Amino acid sequence: MTDNKKTTWRSNLPEGTPLWAGRRAHWAALGLSAEDMAKPKIAIVNSSSKLAICFSHLDEVAAEVASAIRDAGAVPFEVRTTAPSDFMTSAAKGGAYILPARDLIAHDIEAQVEGALLDGMICLASCDKTAPGQLMAAARLNIPTILASGGYQASGEWQGRHVDIEDVFLHSTDVAAGRMSVEDLGQMADRAIRSPGVCAGMGTANSMHIVAEALGMMLPGHTPVRANSEKMFANVRAAAARIVQMVHEDLKPRDILTEAAFENAVKATLAISGSINCVKHLQAIANEAGVSIEIGPMFRRFGADAPMLTDVRPNGETLTETFEDAGGGAGILRRLAPVLRHEARSVAGRSMAEIVADTPDPDGAVIRPLDNPLSQRPALTYVAGSLLPGGGIIRMGAVKMRTTRHRGPARIFHSRDDAVAGINADIVQKGEVVVLRGIGVVGGPGMALTSAVVFALKSKGLIDDVAVITEGQVSGLVNQGLVVGEASPEAASGGPIALLKDGDTILIDALEGVVDLEVPSEELARRAAAGEGFQMTGKATGFLGVYRATVRPVHEGATMDRED
């Protein structure tokens, strides 16, 4: 039991009022005693769902958390949020629901936790959009919050070799290209996953869990972790006990989510060659925390300070289990200690300096030292120029890339499926720049998934001879070719890319940080005056309509708070 530094709770409404009476009636019916009602009230934010394996075990996790919160002297209240999975929720509208679901999670949490005036929350982080949505809500509500990881799934074996969900995704385009049979792909899929938890690799989920630890919003040494392992359950119980202490201490997210914390998170993402999605998620969290920074340029600024130190699949052949055993996220921070902002704080109640000082050196074969990185190129880098004033992100460090510079004519497509069909029909030629526009956060709406385009180029043997620029999402599984993702501002918002025509020359230089359109400004002005630019078609309704009307550009975090 913690020493009480705070004894009054916002959850305790003025006695004798209508709201107090109604709340007491409900809580008494739920079995709370008068003593319970005087205790701090903690939300357990759970995205449990039987629709996807990544969420399927969270009810059991939530039960452990609730028990530990009661043992620590507080009252737990489990609340649910939407549970988006890239492999499930992406089925409709070209994946348009995936990114908006992140903001829906944040809104769900606000409506329930803030609406009820609860005193703190522990968020069970699982699939890709849960951790960023939870962190956004934490920064917005600014009540004591801690994230706890639900862990990653066990992989399987097929035809005598390791197989995981990343392999299934990567080989999914081989059927159309005639490189794999439907039967073989089905057998691979049947054997790829052997337990609950998030994708077993350095995709967005594991990347964002490590980012949460680097930000200071998860207890040190807690990620990655095998789902349903003894360590995972010990971790969530420790996090549950700690959130009660944090409520008493009144330690809030905005005490932790400072510019120093974001710098540390960017460097950790670079060191693990984390998902490209981390860039926009970190920007969204910074927006909610009221921290005025531009995350994209930070990746360029710190690329040399934080080289790639590990090659967890699909960046290389290191398994997530091996990375965890070698030191995991804490080991990465230990390696980065000389370049981190040591004054940053953590939910542990300690500074980054104290945390890395207490962390043992990781296994040097799996997590390299700073002076012996796996790549001299930054894992991710930011590019900007006349075509993309808001910028775009290129994955570099773990990528098999014949060149970091490409100059060629544009070949424009307006959907992922049209681009894949064009590639398979030999419409795309060597030397071109495949441009996917009209599929960004507004045009989509919601950023279509476009990794299949890169996989199709690989299948056709074009990946070394064609560059890609996309307004859509690019999976962390994309580890070949010169690909600019998260292109901003998008065509549907009037960015220069809206005036692009087939055949226009584009220059991409990853090392120089440039993505330029080599068309005279007078010609672009003429096109604009003549109405020759991209025109958005189709009406978005329901939640996607609200998203389109309110979303910021992706380089500003793609948060639903645009003011026109």
C-alpha positions, 0 to 999 in steps of 0.5 A: 500500500502506497503512502497517501500523498493525495486523498481527495478524488475527482470521482467522488461527487458532492454528497447529496447531489443527484449525480452522487445519488445516481452513481451510488445506486449503480455502484452499490448494485455492482457490489461496492461498499461505502468504503470502496466508494471513498477509494480512487477509481481506476479504469482498465481500458480493454480492447478485447475482441474475438474478431482477431487473435491479437485481442483474444486474451485480454479479458484474462489479462484485465481480470489479473489487472483488476485483482491487483488494483483491488490489492493496491487499495483502489477500485477497478472499472473495466471499460471497452474500446473499439478493437481494430486489427489490420488483418480484419478491419482492413477488409472494407473500403481498401483499409479506410477504417484502420487509421481512423480507428486509432482516433475512435479509440481515443474518443471512446476512452474520453467518453467513458473515462472522462465522462465518468470522472475516473481518477486514473487508467491502465491501458492494455496495449495490443494491436497496432492502433491501440497503443497510439490511441491510448497514448493520445487519450492519456495526453488529452485527459491528463489523468494518471495513466500507464500502458501495459503490453498484452504481448506478442504471439508465438509463431509456427512452422511450415515445410520445416522452417519458421513462419509467422504472419509477416511471411503470410502477408509478404507471400500474399501477392505471390498467388496472383503472380503465379509464384505460389499456389492458393493451397500453399498460401493457405497452409502457411496461413494455417500454421503461422500463429500459435498463440494470442498476441500481436504480430511477431515482428517489428511491425507497428504493434511491437514498435509502438509498445517499445515507443511507449516505454521510450516515452516513459508511459510503460514500466521499464523492461516490459516490452516486448514480452511473450503473450500469456507468459509468466513475465507478461502477467507479472508485468501487468500486475506490476503496472496495476499496482503502480497506477494506484501509486501514480494516482496518489502521487498525481503523476500525470501524462503531461509531466512525462510527455515532454519534448525530451520524451519525444526525442527519446522515442524517435531515437528508439524507433530509429534504433529498432528500425521501427514501423513507419507508422510510428512517425504519425502516431508520435506526432498525434500524441505530441499534438494531444500533449500540447508539445509543439514539435514536428516529429518528421524532421526529428527523424532526419535530425537524429538519424546519425545519433541513433543508428540501427542496432537490431534487425528483428524480423522483417528487418533481418532474421532475428526473432522477437523472442531472441530480441526480448531475451537479449534485453528488448526495449530496455536494452535498446535504451541502455545502448542509446544512453549517451544520446538520450535526454536523461531528464525525461521522466517515466511512469516508474517515478524515475528519470531516464538517467536512473532507468538506463543506469539500472539496466544491464548491458544487452547481448551485443550480438543481438543489440549492437553498441552505438559504435558498431551499428547494423547500418550506417544509413538511418532506419527511417528518414524524412524527405520534403520538397516541391512535390511534398512540402509536408514531407514523406518518410522513407525506410532505409536502414534495413532495406535492400535498396539499389539506390537512394536516388531516383529520377524518373517519370510519374505513373499515377494510380488512384487505388491500390488495386489499380496499381497492382493490376497495372504492375501485373499488366506490364503498364509500369516500366523500369525507371518510372515513379509509381504514384498513388494519390487520392488515397490519403487521410482525406481522399481515402478517407483514412489512408488506404493500405498500399504495401501490396503495390510494393510486393507486386513490384517485387514479384515482377522484378521491378523493385530495384528499377521503380520508385514509389510515392504513396499517400497511403500506409506502408507496412513495416514489412516493406523492406525493399526498394525506394518507397516514400510513404505518408506523402503530404499534403495529399492531393485531396487537400490541394497539395502540389501532388494534385497537379501531377500528370503522368510523365512529369519528372520526379526527383527523390534523393533520400540522402539529401532529404529531397522529393521534388517535382521538376515541372516549371511553376508557370505550368503548374499555375496554368494547370491549377487555373484550368482546373486540371488537377486531381478532383476528389470523387465519392461521398464519405458517410458515417464515421468516415464522413466525420473523419474526412471533415475533421482530420488534419494532414498526415504530417500533422498527425492525422488527428481529428481536430482540424479547424477550417 
